[in-house]
Amino acid sequence: MMYTFNVNIPDAVLFDTHMSKEISASCARRATALYYDTKMGVPLGYCAQIAEMPQKVDE
């Protein structure tokens, strides 16, 4: 089960930063995952799910 929430970002911010809604959403997911990892001690696997990234990065 996953919890979903909405974040309101003014259109002007997306315009000024040249970010699409998809890129902005990805950034928010990654920032949330980073916070949970560094501040809350949530395991990396869960943080990878939040960020929608693979847990292991191929080198």
C-alpha positions in Angstrom: 0.0 0.0 0.0 1.2 3.5 -0.8 0.0 6.8 0.5 -0.5 9.5 -2.1 -0.6 13.3 -1.5 -0.7 16.4 -3.7 1.8 19.3 -3.6 0.7 22.6 -5.1 3.4 24.4 -7.1 2.5 27.7 -8.7 2.7 27.7 -12.5 5.1 30.7 -12.2 7.6 28.5 -10.4 7.5 25.9 -13.1 7.8 28.5 -15.8 10.7 30.3 -14.1 12.6 27.1 -13.5 11.8 25.7 -17.0 10.5 22.5 -15.3 7.7 20.4 -16.6 5.1 19.0 -14.3 6.7 15.5 -14.7 10.2 16.8 -13.8 8.8 18.7 -10.8 6.9 15.6 -9.5 10.1 13.6 -9.9 12.1 16.2 -8.0 9.5 16.2 -5.2 9.6 12.4 -4.9 13.4 12.4 -4.8 13.5 15.2 -2.1 10.9 13.3 0.0 12.9 10.0 -0.3 16.2 11.8 0.6 14.5 13.4 3.7 13.2 10.0 4.8 16.6 8.4 4.3 18.7 11.0 6.0 16.5 12.4 8.7 14.1 9.5 9.5 16.3 6.5 8.9 13.9 4.8 6.5 15.6 1.9 4.7 17.0 2.6 1.2 14.7 0.1 -0.5 11.6 2.0 0.7 13.2 5.3 -0.3 14.0 3.9 -3.7 10.3 3.1 -4.1 9.3 6.6 -3.0 11.7 8.1 -5.6 10.6 5.6 -8.2 14.2 4.7 -8.7 16.0 1.3 -8.7 17.6 0.4 -5.4 20.8 -0.7 -7.1 22.6 1.6 -9.6 24.5 -0.2 -12.3 28.1 1.2 -12.6 
